[in-house]
Amino acid sequence: MLAPVVPSTLLQPGRNCWRVENAQRAAFLVDGDNYFRAFVEAARKAKRSILISGWDFHSRTRLLCRDSQDCELELGDFLNELARRNRHLHIHILIWDYPVIFGLDREWAPFYGLGWQPHRRVHFRYDNTHPTGGSHHQKIVVIDDTIAFNGGIDLTCRRWDTNDHSPDNQHRHVKGAAYPPFHDLMMAVEGEAAGSLGDLVRERWRKATGETLRPPAEQRRVFRRRAAAEEMKTSRWPQSLPVQLNDVEVGISRTAPPTASDPGVREIEALYVDMIAAAKHSIYIENQYFTADKVGDALAARLDEPDGPEVIVVLRQLSHGWLEELTMQTLRTRLLQKLRDADKYNHFRVYYPFIGGLQEGTCIDVHSKMILIDDEVVRIGSANLANRSMGLDTECDLTIEARGRKDIQEQIRGLRSLLLAEHLGFEVTQVSEAIADAGNLRDAIDRLQREDRTLKPLNESPQVSDTLLNVISVADPEKPVGLADLAQIFSPRNTEPSMAEANPGAFVTNRPEEAEASEALGTPTGPSWGKLAGIALGIVALTALWKFTPLSVYLEGNRIMSWAREAGQNWWVPILTVLAFTPASYVMFPRPLITLFAVVAYGPVWGFIIAMTGIQVAAWSSYVAGKRLEPATVRRMAGAKLDKILQVLRRRGLLAMTALRLVPLAPFAVEGVVAGAMRMRMWEFLLGTAIGILPGTLTSTVFSDQLSAWMDDPSRINYWAIAFVLFLLGGVTWLVRRWLISTAATSSSRHGVSDARTV
């Protein structure tokens, strides 16, 4: 008798997935209301451990909102209450250590020790191990390693919504301000798959904090084995969550950026390409972004086939603000046009969900990251269809294959019908019948059209040149940018040989802090190309701001020149300009724009003096603020990358401060706060700041002067002056760094002799 044929699998550990694990039960959760309810119910059953890993977290996130009542819970209070009730429960929360530019949308309280106070067994940490320009984007919750949730929804504000996405839901607001409907998905898994997700979060915690967390199974040995075993057998599965799949294999795919010690992981990208190549009839995609080049190439290849699958893509209509519209939406438009050009057989459709009654300028925010292939494969996770999710950010997706199982095929079809029913405003059975009658998705969608709620075609046409598109593409990189190498000079995790290792005789010292100073300075390198690239990108961004946003009417060149020169005639404007550098430094507003105003209003010499004075005032204010803060708070602000040089800032103040200003590791204001908290001498701090910012400020001044000339008369621009300043910036940076290293070597030798004499 012949053995039964086992259907082949797409999932290949080591290539397009990390592990393939069994899930005793699995379910799909559509939208925040369903997810938050399931999370609350499962968390209430937690015995030993709750792991939360995310891009964002907000303690005031409201849970269990009902139509006719206020929301019953807030996330921070809920987690603290769980910890108070169960002395064996530990809750670990690991969130991306975001740049300050994201601060307006985030909760600063846990970071600075204000506001919400986590219980002593609620451990809150920020992860700053990502490369420059990258983020930790996984959204994972693991409870006792028995049940886990993974997908696109963070435990934060502006994520809650119900399936009906009503335009005027009373609970969809934050601090009294309403936000538009929000659509997203999660997947729940129970069993070994949940345990593997626990391993993933614990490893990330170890890399971020240096602490090793034990799995709940290892924690049980402190209790009686039999009682602990029975306790761990208790299911954490929410009773209100219908079980859609039993005993299924789940593929876990990741993205992780390359580091000095790790080549990185691109399993998510590989699986996307494999899934698209395997499609026979249909590809259904929902995603927040749509800019990934390799995924686009894979789709274009299938659209070029006469008998290829239909491709249905659901995206959000609008972007979040003009900057995202200029970058990610423009890149999306380019990819959509590429696919339309490849669609020779009319198989491609792209839609956005529409519902009547929304405020003008808003739309249903499609935040989901999912793809369905035929009736065979379903995939839900955190990875956007963007280049950065393929190689720069950390991501995690879960995939289930039918492999010939009818029950899984039925659930995949059911999920697709459920999503389309939500978007189109019909019952699930009506959508399923329409698909069966039409024989494909695109005709079924055409038949199920309504005026008040539907899927509308997303029609976008390219509006920018290829040159500008290439510049904009820096907003969506697929690998770490070069600035990581500059930051690594001062990183305590730097694996490059230090100067002492390369030349053991050069740094003979008995003082650990001197060794740290020499390591912090690093070896000589060439010009600061990262700064030059940043300046160039800043000019391009400024140009784009003037040309492609509604501000173009007011930011016309001649109008700016006239306004700046008129304003400069007031006696108080120079004082206000100097003071403006201080708030700009705290909110990360680009200081070169203020320098530009000063140069236009007062000329290059006085503009340079005003800029240097303003930056020094801003530095002084951050230093004074740091002296008033507790050192423990400042250490949390500084993060791991600055932690080991805090003493260096105290002992080698001028050297370290100059180096940090030349090649900044942290935001300008944060460095000042750290210096003040560590009680660095003020004159060293201010002198080091002046030396360190001199090349960049001089460059900004000359560029501003040339930009001013260009706005008056393009023929007046002096390209030799620009080239000279670029050369000067690189040369000064190189000379100053060599001086720092030479001074550090001399200082270290002197201290070594001095220490030897006192022994």
C-alpha positions in Angstrom: 0.0 0.0 0.0 1.4 3.4 -1.0 2.0 6.0 1.7 -0.2 9.1 1.6 1.4 12.1 -0.2 2.1 14.9 2.2 1.5 18.3 0.5 4.7 20.3 0.1 5.3 23.4 2.3 6.5 26.9 1.6 8.0 27.3 5.1 11.7 26.6 5.1 13.4 27.3 8.5 16.7 29.1 7.9 15.5 30.7 4.7 12.0 32.2 5.0 11.2 31.4 8.6 12.9 31.0 11.9 10.8 28.1 13.3 7.8 26.1 12.5 5.9 25.3 15.7 2.6 23.6 16.5 -0.3 25.6 17.9 -3.0 23.7 19.7 -5.4 26.5 19.0 -5.2 29.6 16.8 -7.6 32.4 15.9 -7.6 35.7 13.9 -8.6 38.9 15.7 -9.8 41.8 13.5 -9.6 45.3 15.0 -8.5 46.6 18.4 -11.8 46.0 20.3 -11.6 42.3 19.7 -7.9 42.1 20.5 -8.0 44.2 23.6 -10.8 42.1 25.0 -9.0 38.9 24.4 -5.8 40.3 25.8 -7.5 41.4 29.0 -9.2 38.0 29.5 -5.9 36.1 28.9 -3.8 38.4 31.1 -6.2 37.9 34.0 -5.3 34.2 33.8 -1.6 34.8 33.9 0.3 32.9 36.7 4.0 33.7 36.2 4.8 35.9 33.2 3.5 38.5 30.8 5.9 39.6 28.1 5.0 42.7 26.0 7.2 43.7 23.1 6.2 46.6 20.9 6.9 49.7 18.9 4.8 51.8 21.3 3.1 51.5 24.7 0.8 53.9 26.5 -0.4 53.3 30.1 -3.5 55.3 29.4 -4.7 53.0 26.7 -8.4 52.3 27.3 -9.6 48.7 27.3 -13.0 47.1 27.3 -15.0 50.0 25.8 -18.7 49.3 25.3 -21.2 51.2 23.2 -23.3 52.6 26.0 -20.7 52.8 28.8 -17.3 54.3 29.5 -14.2 52.2 29.0 -13.7 50.0 32.1 -10.0 49.7 32.2 -6.8 51.6 31.6 -3.8 49.6 30.6 -1.3 50.8 33.2 -3.7 50.4 36.1 -4.7 47.0 34.8 -1.1 45.7 34.7 -0.3 47.1 38.1 -3.4 45.5 39.6 -2.5 42.1 38.1 0.9 42.4 39.7 -0.5 43.4 43.1 -3.0 40.4 43.1 -0.4 37.8 42.2 3.0 38.0 43.9 4.4 35.4 41.6 3.6 37.3 38.4 6.3 39.4 36.7 5.4 41.6 33.7 8.1 42.7 31.3 7.5 45.5 28.9 10.1 46.3 26.2 9.4 49.2 23.9 11.4 50.9 21.1 13.6 53.7 22.4 12.2 56.2 19.9 13.9 59.4 18.8 12.7 62.6 20.5 10.9 63.6 17.2 8.3 61.0 18.0 7.8 62.4 21.5 4.6 64.4 20.8 2.8 61.1 20.1 4.2 59.1 22.9 4.0 58.8 26.6 7.1 60.2 28.3 6.0 59.3 31.9 7.7 55.9 32.3 10.8 57.2 30.6 11.3 60.1 33.0 9.8 58.5 36.1 6.8 60.8 36.1 3.1 60.1 35.7 2.3 56.3 35.6 4.4 54.4 38.1 4.9 50.7 37.2 4.5 48.2 40.1 7.8 46.8 41.3 7.1 43.6 39.4 6.2 45.5 36.2 9.5 45.9 34.6 9.5 48.7 31.9 12.5 49.1 29.6 13.3 50.9 26.3 15.3 49.1 23.6 17.9 51.3 21.9 19.9 48.5 20.2 18.5 49.2 16.7 20.8 50.8 14.1 20.6 54.4 13.1 17.3 55.0 11.3 15.8 51.7 12.3 13.2 50.8 14.9 11.9 47.8 16.8 8.5 47.2 15.2 7.4 43.8 16.6 4.1 43.7 18.4 4.1 40.6 20.6 2.4 39.6 23.9 3.2 36.3 25.5 1.4 35.0 28.6 3.0 32.2 30.6 4.5 30.9 27.3 1.1 29.2 26.7 -0.7 31.8 24.6 0.6 34.6 22.5 -0.7 37.4 20.3 1.2 38.8 17.3 0.3 41.2 14.6 0.0 44.9 13.9 -1.6 46.3 17.0 0.5 47.9 19.8 -0.9 48.3 23.3 -1.2 52.1 22.9 -3.6 54.8 22.1 -5.3 55.4 18.8 -5.5 51.7 18.1 -9.0 50.8 19.6 -11.9 50.5 17.2 -14.8 48.2 16.4 -15.5 46.3 13.2 -18.2 48.8 12.1 -15.7 51.7 12.1 -18.5 54.2 12.8 -17.6 57.8 11.9 -18.7 59.1 15.3 -17.8 56.4 17.9 -17.7 58.1 21.3 -14.9 56.0 22.6 -12.5 56.7 19.7 -10.7 59.7 21.1 -7.5 60.5 23.0 -7.4 63.4 25.5 -10.7 64.7 24.2 -9.5 64.7 20.5 -11.2 62.2 18.2 -9.2 60.1 15.8 -10.5 58.4 12.6 -11.5 54.7 12.3 -8.6 52.3 12.7 -8.4 48.8 11.1 -5.8 46.2 12.0 -5.3 42.4 12.7 -3.7 40.1 15.2 -3.3 36.3 15.4 -3.6 34.4 18.6 -1.7 31.0 19.1 -1.6 28.6 21.9 1.1 25.9 22.7 4.6 25.5 21.3 4.2 28.4 18.9 3.5 30.7 21.9 6.6 29.4 23.7 8.8 30.2 20.7 7.4 33.8 20.6 8.4 33.9 24.3 11.9 32.9 23.4 12.0 35.6 20.8 10.9 38.3 23.3 13.3 37.1 26.0 16.2 37.2 23.5 15.3 40.7 22.5 15.2 41.6 26.2 18.6 40.1 26.8 20.1 42.1 23.9 18.5 45.3 25.0 19.1 45.1 28.8 21.8 42.5 29.4 19.4 40.6 31.7 18.4 37.0 31.1 14.8 36.1 31.7 13.9 32.5 32.6 11.0 30.9 30.9 8.0 30.1 33.1 8.7 26.4 32.9 12.1 27.0 34.6 10.4 29.3 37.2 8.2 26.4 38.3 11.0 24.5 40.1 10.8 26.9 43.1 7.3 25.4 43.8 6.1 21.8 44.3 6.5 20.2 40.9 3.1 18.5 40.8 1.1 21.6 41.8 3.1 23.8 39.4 2.6 21.3 36.5 -1.1 21.3 37.1 -1.1 25.1 37.3 0.7 25.4 34.0 -1.8 23.1 32.3 -4.6 25.5 32.9 -5.5 27.2 29.6 -5.1 30.9 29.3 -7.2 30.9 26.1 -9.9 33.6 26.3 -13.4 32.0 26.6 -14.8 34.8 24.5 -12.4 34.2 21.6 -13.7 31.5 19.1 -11.2 28.9 18.3 -10.9 28.8 14.5 -8.1 26.4 14.0 -6.9 23.3 16.0 -3.5 21.6 15.9 -1.9 23.6 13.1 1.7 24.4 12.2 2.7 28.0 12.5 5.7 29.5 10.7 7.5 32.4 12.6 9.4 34.7 10.2 11.5 37.6 11.3 13.4 40.7 10.0 16.5 41.8 12.0 19.0 44.3 10.8 22.7 43.4 10.4 25.0 44.4 13.2 28.8 44.1 13.8 28.3 40.6 15.2 25.3 39.4 13.3 24.6 39.3 9.5 20.9 40.1 10.1 17.7 38.2 9.1 15.5 38.7 6.0 13.1 35.8 6.4 10.0 38.0 6.0 11.1 39.3 2.6 12.0 35.8 1.4 8.6 34.4 2.4 6.8 37.3 0.7 8.6 36.4 -2.6 7.9 32.7 -2.1 4.2 33.2 -1.3 3.7 35.4 -4.4 5.4 32.9 -6.6 3.2 30.1 -5.3 -0.1 31.8 -5.8 -2.4 30.1 -8.4 -5.7 32.1 -8.3 -5.6 35.1 -6.0 -3.4 37.3 -3.8 -5.2 39.4 -1.2 -3.2 42.1 0.6 -3.9 44.6 3.3 -1.1 46.8 4.4 -0.3 50.2 5.9 2.4 50.9 3.3 3.1 49.7 -0.1 6.7 50.6 -1.2 8.8 47.4 -0.9 10.8 47.1 -4.1 11.4 43.3 -4.1 7.8 42.5 -3.3 6.8 44.8 -6.1 9.1 43.1 -8.5 7.6 39.7 -7.5 4.0 41.0 -8.0 4.9 42.6 -11.4 6.3 39.2 -12.6 3.0 37.5 -11.8 0.9 40.2 -13.4 2.9 39.7 -16.6 1.6 36.1 -16.8 -1.5 35.5 -18.9 -2.8 32.9 -16.4 -1.4 34.6 -13.4 -3.3 35.3 -10.1 -5.4 38.3 -9.5 -3.9 40.7 -7.1 -6.2 42.7 -4.7 -4.5 45.3 -2.5 -6.3 47.3 0.2 -4.5 50.4 1.5 -5.5 53.5 3.3 -6.5 56.5 1.2 -4.5 59.3 2.9 -1.2 59.7 4.7 -0.4 61.0 8.2 0.6 64.5 7.4 2.4 66.2 4.5 5.8 64.7 5.3 4.5 61.1 4.9 2.6 62.2 1.9 5.7 63.5 0.3 7.8 60.4 1.1 5.9 57.1 1.7 2.8 58.0 -0.4 4.9 59.2 -3.3 6.9 56.0 -3.2 3.7 54.1 -3.0 2.4 55.9 -6.1 5.6 54.9 -8.0 5.1 51.2 -7.1 1.4 51.2 -8.0 2.2 52.8 -11.4 4.8 50.1 -12.0 2.3 47.4 -11.3 -0.4 49.0 -13.4 2.1 49.1 -16.3 2.9 45.4 -15.7 -0.8 44.4 -15.6 -1.3 43.4 -19.2 -4.3 41.1 -18.4 -6.3 43.3 -16.1 -5.7 41.2 -12.9 -4.6 44.1 -10.6 -6.9 46.1 -8.4 -6.0 48.5 -5.5 -8.7 49.9 -3.2 -9.2 52.0 -0.1 -12.1 51.5 2.4 -14.6 54.3 2.4 -17.3 55.2 4.8 -19.6 58.2 4.7 -19.6 60.8 7.4 -15.9 61.1 8.1 -14.4 64.5 8.7 -12.8 65.9 5.6 -9.1 65.1 5.4 -9.4 61.8 7.3 -10.0 58.2 6.2 -10.2 54.7 7.7 -6.6 54.1 8.8 -5.7 50.7 7.3 -2.8 49.6 9.6 -3.0 45.9 9.0 -0.1 43.8 7.7 -1.6 40.6 6.2 -1.6 38.6 3.0 -3.8 35.7 1.8 -2.7 33.3 -1.0 -5.6 31.5 -2.6 -7.3 29.4 0.0 -4.0 28.0 1.1 -1.9 30.5 3.1 -2.6 33.2 5.6 0.0 35.5 7.1 -0.4 38.2 9.8 2.3 40.1 11.5 4.0 43.4 12.1 5.9 43.8 8.8 4.7 46.6 6.5 5.2 46.2 2.8 8.0 48.7 3.0 11.7 48.4 2.3 12.6 49.1 6.0 10.4 46.2 7.1 12.4 43.9 4.9 15.9 44.6 6.3 16.1 47.6 8.7 13.4 47.2 11.4 12.8 44.2 13.6 9.6 42.4 12.6 7.7 39.2 13.3 5.1 37.5 11.1 3.1 34.3 11.7 2.0 32.1 8.7 -0.3 29.1 8.5 -0.6 26.8 5.5 -3.6 24.6 4.7 -1.4 21.8 3.2 -4.6 20.1 1.9 -6.6 20.5 5.2 -10.2 21.5 4.4 -10.8 23.1 7.8 -7.9 25.5 7.3 -8.9 26.3 3.8 -12.4 27.1 5.1 -11.0 29.4 7.7 -8.8 31.3 5.3 -11.8 31.8 2.9 -13.8 32.9 5.9 -11.2 35.5 7.0 -11.0 37.0 3.5 -14.8 37.2 3.3 -14.9 38.7 6.8 -12.5 41.4 5.9 -14.2 42.2 2.6 -17.6 42.2 4.4 -16.3 44.8 6.9 -15.0 47.0 4.1 -18.0 46.7 1.8 -20.7 46.9 4.5 -22.3 43.5 3.8 -22.8 40.3 5.7 -20.1 37.7 5.5 -22.4 35.2 3.8 -23.3 37.7 1.2 -19.7 38.3 0.3 -18.9 34.6 0.2 -21.8 34.0 -2.2 -20.8 36.9 -4.4 -17.2 35.5 -4.7 -18.5 32.0 -5.5 -20.9 33.4 -8.1 -18.3 35.8 -9.7 -15.5 33.3 -9.7 -13.0 36.0 -8.6 -12.5 38.7 -6.1 -12.5 41.8 -8.4 -15.8 41.1 -10.0 -17.4 40.3 -6.6 -16.2 43.6 -5.2 -17.7 45.4 -8.2 -21.0 43.8 -7.6 -21.0 44.6 -3.9 -20.9 48.4 -4.2 -22.7 50.8 -1.8 -22.8 54.6 -1.6 -22.2 55.0 2.1 -19.6 52.2 2.7 -17.5 50.4 0.1 -14.1 49.8 -1.4 -13.2 52.6 -3.8 -10.4 52.4 -6.4 -7.3 54.1 -5.3 -6.2 56.2 -8.3 -2.9 57.9 -7.9 -0.6 59.2 -10.6 3.1 60.1 -10.3 3.6 63.9 -9.7 7.3 64.1 -9.1 10.4 63.5 -11.1 12.6 60.4 -11.0 15.4 62.4 -9.5 13.2 63.6 -6.6 11.9 60.0 -6.2 15.4 58.7 -5.7 16.0 61.4 -3.1 12.8 60.6 -1.3 13.6 56.9 -1.2 16.0 57.6 1.7 12.8 57.7 3.9 12.3 54.0 3.3 15.8 52.3 3.4 16.1 48.5 3.5 19.4 48.5 5.4 21.1 50.6 8.1 22.4 53.9 7.0 26.1 55.0 7.3 25.4 57.1 10.4 25.5 53.9 12.4 29.3 53.7 11.8 29.7 57.2 13.2 27.7 56.5 16.3 29.6 53.3 16.8 32.8 55.3 17.5 31.4 56.1 20.9 29.3 53.0 21.5 30.3 50.7 24.4 29.2 47.8 22.2 31.7 48.8 19.5 33.5 45.6 18.4 36.2 47.3 16.4 39.7 47.2 17.9 40.3 50.2 20.2 43.5 52.3 19.8 45.0 50.5 22.8 44.3 47.1 21.2 45.8 48.2 17.9 48.9 49.7 19.5 49.3 48.5 23.1 52.2 50.8 23.8 50.4 54.0 22.9 48.1 54.0 25.9 49.8 52.9 29.1 47.6 53.8 32.1 46.6 52.5 35.4 43.4 54.4 35.4 40.2 52.8 33.9 38.6 56.0 33.1 41.6 57.0 30.8 41.2 53.8 28.9 37.5 54.5 28.5 38.4 58.0 27.2 40.8 56.6 24.6 38.3 54.0 23.5 35.5 56.6 23.3 37.7 58.7 20.9 38.4 55.8 18.6 40.8 55.7 15.8 41.3 58.5 13.2 38.9 58.4 10.3 38.2 60.5 7.3 35.8 63.5 6.9 32.4 63.4 8.5 30.5 62.3 5.4 27.4 61.6 7.5 27.2 65.3 8.4 27.7 66.3 4.8 25.0 64.0 3.6 22.7 65.3 6.4 23.2 68.9 5.2 22.5 67.9 1.6 19.4 66.0 2.6 18.3 69.0 4.7 18.6 71.3 1.7 16.6 68.8 -0.4 13.9 68.5 2.3 13.7 72.3 2.6 13.3 72.6 -1.2 10.6 69.9 -1.2 8.8 71.7 1.7 8.7 74.9 -0.4 7.6 73.2 -3.6 5.2 70.4 -2.7 3.3 71.5 0.4 0.6 74.1 1.0 3.3 76.3 2.5 4.6 76.9 -1.0 2.4 80.0 -1.3 3.9 81.5 1.8 7.4 80.1 1.4 8.1 81.6 -2.0 11.8 82.6 -2.1 11.4 86.3 -2.7 8.7 86.6 0.0 10.9 84.9 2.6 13.8 87.2 1.7 11.7 90.3 2.0 10.0 89.1 5.3 13.3 88.1 6.9 15.0 91.4 6.0 12.0 93.5 7.2 11.9 91.5 10.5 15.6 92.0 11.0 15.2 95.7 11.3 13.4 95.3 14.7 15.9 95.6 17.6 14.4 92.7 19.5 14.5 90.1 16.6 18.2 89.2 17.1 17.5 88.5 20.8 14.5 86.4 19.9 16.5 84.5 17.2 19.2 83.7 19.8 16.6 82.4 22.2 14.9 80.4 19.5 17.7 77.9 19.4 16.9 76.7 22.9 13.3 75.3 22.3 14.5 74.1 18.8 17.2 71.9 20.5 14.7 70.3 22.8 12.1 69.5 20.1 14.7 68.6 17.5 13.6 71.4 15.2 16.3 71.8 12.5 18.6 74.5 13.8 20.1 75.3 10.3 16.7 76.8 9.5 17.1 79.4 12.2 20.7 80.0 11.0 19.2 80.5 7.5 16.9 83.2 8.9 19.8 84.9 10.7 22.0 84.9 7.7 19.2 86.3 5.4 18.3 89.0 7.9 21.8 90.1 9.0 24.3 88.7 6.6 26.8 85.8 7.0 29.1 87.4 9.7 26.3 88.4 12.1 24.3 85.4 11.2 27.2 83.2 12.2 27.6 85.1 15.5 23.9 84.8 16.3 23.9 81.1 15.5 26.9 80.3 17.7 25.5 82.4 20.5 22.1 80.8 20.3 23.5 77.3 20.3 25.7 78.1 23.3 22.6 79.5 25.1 20.7 76.3 24.3 23.6 74.2 25.5 23.8 76.1 28.7 20.1 75.7 29.4 20.3 71.9 28.9 23.4 71.8 31.2 21.5 73.7 33.9 18.5 71.4 33.6 20.8 68.4 33.9 22.2 69.7 37.2 18.7 69.8 38.6 17.8 66.2 37.7 18.6 63.0 39.6 21.5 61.0 38.1 19.3 57.9 37.8 16.8 59.7 35.7 19.6 61.0 33.4 21.0 57.5 33.0 17.6 56.4 31.7 17.6 59.3 29.3 21.1 58.6 28.1 20.6 54.9 27.5 23.1 52.1 27.1 25.2 53.9 24.4 26.1 56.8 26.7 26.1 54.9 30.1 29.8 53.9 30.0 31.1 57.3 29.1 29.4 59.2 31.8 32.5 59.1 34.0 34.6 60.0 30.9 32.5 63.2 30.6 33.4 64.0 34.2 37.1 63.2 34.0 37.8 64.0 30.4 35.2 66.7 30.0 36.6 68.9 27.2 37.9 66.0 25.1 34.7 63.9 25.4 32.4 66.8 24.9 34.1 68.0 21.8 34.1 64.5 20.3 30.4 64.1 21.1 29.5 67.4 19.5 31.5 66.5 16.4 29.9 63.1 16.0 26.7 63.2 18.1 25.6 60.0 19.7 22.4 61.5 21.3 20.2 64.5 20.7 21.9 67.9 21.4 19.8 68.6 24.5 20.2 65.1 25.9 24.0 65.4 25.8 23.8 68.7 27.6 21.5 67.2 30.3 23.9 64.3 30.8 26.9 66.6 31.1 25.1 68.7 33.7 23.9 65.7 35.7 27.5 64.3 35.8 28.7 67.6 37.1 31.1 68.3 34.3 32.8 71.7 34.7 30.8 74.3 32.8 33.7 75.9 31.0 34.8 72.6 29.6 31.2 71.8 28.5 30.7 75.1 26.8 34.2 75.2 25.2 33.8 71.6 24.0 30.4 72.5 22.5 31.8 75.5 20.7 34.6 73.6 19.2 32.4 70.6 18.2 29.7 72.6 16.6 32.0 75.1 14.9 32.4 73.2 11.6 28.7 72.4 11.2 27.6 75.9 12.1 30.1 77.5 9.7 28.9 75.1 6.9 25.3 76.0 7.7 26.2 79.7 7.5 27.9 79.5 4.1 25.1 77.3 2.7 22.5 79.7 4.0 24.4 82.7 2.5 24.6 80.9 -0.9 20.9 79.9 -0.7 20.0 83.5 0.0 22.0 84.6 -3.0 20.3 81.9 -5.2 16.9 83.2 -4.1 17.8 86.7 -5.2 19.5 85.7 -8.4 20.5 82.1 -9.2 23.5 83.3 -11.2 25.1 84.7 -8.0 25.6 81.4 -6.4 29.3 80.7 -5.7 30.0 77.0 -6.2 33.6 77.4 -5.3 32.6 78.7 -1.9 30.4 75.7 -1.4 33.1 73.3 -2.4 35.6 75.1 -0.1 33.3 74.8 2.9 32.7 71.1 2.3 36.5 70.6 2.1 36.9 72.8 5.2 34.3 70.9 7.2 35.9 67.6 6.4 39.4 68.8 7.0 38.6 70.6 10.3 36.7 67.5 11.6 39.6 65.3 10.7 42.2 67.6 12.3 40.2 68.2 15.5 39.7 64.4 15.9 43.4 63.8 15.5 44.1 66.5 18.0 41.7 64.9 20.4 43.4 61.5 20.1 46.9 63.0 20.4 45.8 65.0 23.5 44.2 61.9 25.0 47.4 59.9 24.4 49.5 62.6 26.1 47.1 63.0 28.9 46.9 59.2 29.5 50.7 58.9 29.5 51.0 61.8 32.0 48.4 60.2 34.3 50.1 56.9 34.1 53.4 58.5 35.2 51.7 60.4 38.0 49.9 57.4 39.2 53.1 55.3 39.2 54.9 57.9 41.4 52.2 57.9 44.0 52.2 54.1 44.4 
